[in-house]
Amino acid sequence: MRILVTGGAGFIGSHYVRQLIGGAYPAFADAEVVVLDKLTYAGNEDNLAPVAGDRRLEFVRGDICDRPLVDRLMRGVDVVVHFAAETHVDRSIEGADAFVVTNVVGTNALLQSAVGAGVGKFVHVSTDEVYGSIESGSWPEDHALEPNSPYSAAKAGSDLLARAYHRTHGLPVCVTRCSNNYGPHQFPEKVLPLFITNLLDGEPVPLYGDGMNVRDWLHVDDHCRGIQLVAESGRPGEVYNIGGGTELTNRELTERLLAEMGADHSMVRPVADRKGHDRRYSVDHTKIVRELGYAPAVDFTEGLRDTIRWYRENRAWWEPLKKRAAVAR
């Protein structure tokens, strides 16, 4: 078996690759794994260091928009797991061009190439943000797409392309839509690693608006297990929500983090709210539970403590990234 993992040096993609190579997914135990990653600001080849010497792993630095390269790598591939994307909402508000190019044009290049190569399964990793904002209840997979940021709009576009390639060309595509991920190796501009690393440096944490925006939190290990279930057994043409089951307001999240790190509310710095900030996300993941046996296994309190511990012990990983990107703003 040969697997192409795009964006495999990023936060979620690298976790998936490390787990796969490490034997966590027995169905893919003997698979050859090709990682394609452009190594933009959020991609880091060091994320793959624990498995870099494995003979089954090939790393290729390149762009998913590079069709000749993609066509070459796609030959003989049985499964594509497509993580590669521009993902940070604030960056998409500042300028959306890269989001449209990578998330839409790049996904289209991969889908076209996969059709030509006769790929047996294509898992397109997306986000709950494509649904927009929900005041109460939870989104099922057939809810209308109502994205509110350039990032989520670009991801919605890629989701629709994936659907179209299944319907038009018969490509065996599945789409996964996850809630907010957290865990080790997450680039320190996302809320949890930003807050953790700020507190480790004795700096305040910037809390948007009134802090009452609600998110469902999903440990990266649970997310990747869900993706693997879809890669193995997901029905072509279907969408699967992957949730964590822990809904918190941003204020509640901040308070729990402060308590874990021995800080008080004087370390919170209120900042102006993000433009178009979605109020609440909540996915209904009944479908993947019922069909594929998924269940989140990482308790949020323990997952948060482990994540804090990882950042505390791996300053050499995050400090240069944070300085270079100037994300503590």
C-alpha positions in Angstrom: 0.0 0.0 0.0 1.2 3.5 -0.9 -0.2 6.6 0.9 0.2 10.2 -0.1 -0.1 12.6 2.8 -0.3 16.3 1.9 0.6 18.8 4.5 2.3 16.0 6.5 4.8 18.3 8.2 2.1 20.5 9.8 0.5 20.1 13.2 -2.3 17.5 12.4 -0.7 15.9 9.3 2.6 15.2 11.2 0.7 13.6 14.1 -1.1 11.4 11.6 2.2 10.4 9.9 4.0 9.7 13.2 1.1 7.6 14.4 0.9 5.7 11.1 4.6 5.0 10.9 4.6 4.1 14.6 2.1 1.3 14.1 -1.0 2.9 15.6 -3.1 2.1 12.6 -2.7 -1.7 12.0 -4.6 -1.7 8.7 -1.8 0.5 7.2 1.0 -1.2 9.1 3.2 -1.9 6.0 2.3 1.1 4.0 4.8 3.3 2.2 4.1 6.9 3.1 4.9 9.9 0.9 4.7 13.3 2.6 4.3 16.3 0.4 4.6 19.7 2.2 5.6 23.1 1.0 7.1 24.0 4.4 5.4 27.4 4.6 5.4 29.2 8.0 3.3 26.5 9.7 5.1 23.4 8.2 8.1 22.1 10.0 10.1 19.1 8.9 11.3 18.7 12.6 7.7 17.6 13.3 8.6 14.3 11.5 12.0 13.8 13.3 10.8 10.9 15.4 10.0 8.9 12.2 12.4 10.5 9.7 14.7 7.5 9.6 12.0 5.0 8.7 12.6 3.4 5.3 8.8 3.5 4.6 8.7 7.4 4.8 9.6 9.7 1.9 9.5 13.4 2.4 9.1 15.7 -0.6 9.2 19.5 -0.3 6.8 20.9 -2.8 3.5 22.6 -3.6 0.2 20.9 -4.1 -0.4 23.4 -7.0 2.6 22.0 -8.9 0.7 19.6 -11.1 3.7 17.8 -12.7 5.1 17.1 -9.2 1.7 16.0 -8.0 1.2 13.7 -11.0 4.5 12.1 -10.4 3.9 11.5 -6.7 0.4 10.2 -7.3 1.5 7.3 -9.4 0.8 4.0 -7.6 -0.9 5.7 -4.7 -3.7 3.8 -3.0 -4.9 6.4 -0.5 -4.5 10.2 -0.4 -5.0 12.0 3.0 -5.2 15.7 2.2 -4.3 17.9 5.1 -2.4 20.7 3.2 -4.2 24.0 3.7 -3.9 27.6 4.8 -5.8 27.6 8.1 -5.4 30.7 10.2 -8.5 32.9 10.1 -6.7 36.1 11.1 -4.3 35.7 8.2 -7.1 35.1 5.8 -8.7 38.4 7.0 -5.5 40.2 6.3 -5.2 38.7 2.8 -7.1 35.8 1.3 -5.1 35.2 -1.9 -3.0 32.4 -0.5 -6.0 30.7 1.0 -7.8 30.6 -2.3 -4.8 29.3 -4.1 -3.8 26.6 -1.7 -7.2 25.5 -0.4 -9.1 25.7 -3.7 -6.7 25.6 -6.6 -4.3 23.1 -4.8 -7.2 20.8 -3.8 -8.4 20.8 -7.4 -4.9 19.8 -8.7 -4.8 16.9 -6.3 -8.3 15.8 -7.2 -7.6 15.9 -10.9 -4.4 14.0 -10.4 -6.1 11.4 -8.3 -8.7 10.7 -11.0 -5.9 10.2 -13.5 -4.0 7.9 -11.3 -7.0 5.8 -10.3 -6.6 6.4 -6.5 -8.6 4.1 -4.4 -9.5 6.5 -1.6 -9.2 10.3 -1.2 -9.8 11.7 2.3 -10.2 15.5 2.3 -9.6 16.9 5.7 -11.8 20.0 6.3 -13.3 22.0 9.2 -16.5 22.7 11.1 -16.0 26.4 10.2 -17.6 25.8 6.7 -21.0 25.5 8.5 -20.8 29.1 9.8 -22.1 29.8 13.3 -24.9 28.0 15.2 -26.8 29.5 18.2 -28.0 26.1 19.6 -27.8 22.5 18.7 -25.2 20.9 16.5 -24.6 20.7 12.8 -25.2 17.4 11.0 -23.2 16.7 7.9 -26.0 17.7 5.5 -26.3 21.2 7.0 -25.9 24.0 4.5 -22.5 25.5 4.1 -22.5 29.1 5.3 -18.8 30.1 5.8 -18.1 33.6 7.3 -14.4 34.1 6.9 -12.2 33.9 3.8 -10.5 30.9 5.3 -13.7 28.9 5.8 -15.1 30.1 2.4 -12.0 28.7 0.7 -12.3 25.4 2.7 -16.0 25.2 1.7 -15.0 25.6 -1.9 -12.6 22.7 -1.6 -15.3 20.6 0.1 -17.6 21.2 -2.9 -14.9 20.4 -5.3 -14.3 17.1 -3.5 -18.0 16.3 -3.7 -18.1 17.2 -7.4 -15.1 14.9 -8.3 -17.0 12.1 -6.6 -20.2 12.8 -8.4 -18.7 13.6 -11.8 -15.7 11.2 -12.0 -16.5 8.6 -9.4 -13.4 9.4 -7.4 -13.8 7.7 -4.0 -13.7 10.8 -1.9 -14.7 11.3 1.8 -14.7 14.6 3.5 -14.0 15.0 7.3 -15.0 18.1 9.2 -13.4 18.5 12.6 -13.9 20.8 15.6 -11.0 22.9 17.2 -7.9 20.8 17.5 -5.3 21.0 20.2 -2.1 19.1 21.2 1.7 19.2 20.8 3.4 20.6 17.7 0.6 23.1 17.0 2.0 26.3 15.5 2.0 29.1 18.2 -0.4 31.4 16.5 -3.5 29.3 17.4 -5.2 30.1 20.6 -4.0 27.4 22.9 -0.3 27.3 22.0 -0.3 31.1 21.8 -1.8 31.4 25.3 0.4 28.7 26.7 3.7 30.1 25.3 2.7 33.6 26.4 2.2 32.5 29.9 5.4 30.5 29.9 7.1 33.8 28.9 5.2 35.8 31.6 3.2 37.6 28.9 -0.5 38.3 29.0 -2.9 36.4 26.8 -5.1 38.3 24.3 -8.8 37.4 24.7 -11.1 38.4 21.8 -14.2 40.5 22.6 -16.3 39.3 25.5 -14.7 35.9 25.4 -18.1 34.2 25.0 -17.4 32.6 21.6 -18.0 28.8 22.0 -15.8 26.1 20.5 -15.7 22.3 20.8 -12.3 21.0 21.6 -10.8 17.9 20.0 -7.4 16.4 20.8 -5.3 15.8 17.7 -4.9 12.1 18.5 -8.7 11.7 18.5 -8.9 13.6 15.3 -6.3 11.5 13.5 -8.0 8.3 14.7 -11.2 9.5 13.2 -9.5 10.3 9.9 -8.0 6.8 9.9 -11.4 5.2 10.4 -12.7 7.2 7.4 -9.6 6.3 5.3 -10.2 2.6 6.1 -14.0 2.3 6.0 -15.7 5.6 5.2 -18.3 5.4 2.4 -17.2 7.2 -0.8 -19.1 10.5 -1.3 -19.9 10.9 2.4 -19.0 13.6 4.9 -18.1 12.7 8.4 -18.0 15.2 11.3 -15.3 14.5 13.9 -15.9 16.2 17.3 -14.3 16.1 20.7 -17.3 16.6 23.0 -15.9 19.4 25.1 -17.7 22.7 24.4 -16.2 25.8 26.2 -16.4 29.5 25.8 -13.1 31.1 25.1 -13.4 32.7 28.6 -13.9 29.3 30.2 -10.9 27.9 28.2 -8.8 30.8 29.3 -9.7 30.3 33.0 -8.9 26.6 32.9 -5.6 27.3 31.3 -4.7 30.0 33.9 -5.6 27.6 36.7 -3.4 24.8 35.2 -0.5 27.2 34.8 -0.8 28.9 38.2 -1.7 32.3 36.8 -4.6 34.7 37.6 -6.9 36.9 35.6 -4.4 39.8 35.6 -2.7 37.9 32.8 -5.7 38.4 30.5 -5.5 41.3 28.0 -8.9 42.0 26.3 -8.5 42.8 22.7 -10.9 44.0 20.0 -13.0 41.2 18.5 -12.1 39.6 15.2 -14.0 40.7 12.2 -16.9 38.4 11.4 -16.1 36.3 14.5 -18.4 33.2 14.5 -20.2 32.9 17.9 -20.5 29.2 18.3 -19.4 26.0 16.5 -20.8 22.6 17.4 -20.7 19.4 15.3 -22.9 16.4 15.6 -20.6 13.4 15.2 -23.3 10.7 15.6 -22.7 9.5 12.0 -19.0 8.5 12.5 -19.8 7.0 15.8 -22.7 4.9 14.4 -21.0 3.9 11.1 -17.3 3.6 12.0 -17.2 3.2 15.8 -15.4 6.5 16.5 -15.4 7.9 20.1 -13.1 10.6 21.5 -10.8 9.0 24.0 -8.6 11.9 25.3 -10.1 13.6 28.4 -9.8 17.3 27.9 -8.3 18.0 31.3 -5.6 15.4 30.8 -5.1 16.5 27.2 -4.6 20.1 28.2 -2.1 19.2 30.9 -0.1 17.0 28.5 -0.2 19.9 26.0 1.1 22.4 28.5 3.8 20.0 29.6 4.9 19.5 26.0 5.3 23.2 25.3 7.1 23.7 28.6 9.6 21.0 27.7 10.0 22.0 24.1 10.8 25.6 24.1 13.5 25.0 21.5 10.8 24.0 19.1 8.3 26.9 19.5 10.4 29.8 20.5 12.2 30.3 17.1 8.8 29.9 15.3 7.1 32.5 17.5 9.9 35.0 17.1 10.1 34.5 13.4 6.3 34.8 12.8 5.8 37.6 15.4 2.6 36.0 16.4 2.4 37.3 20.0 0.6 40.4 19.0 
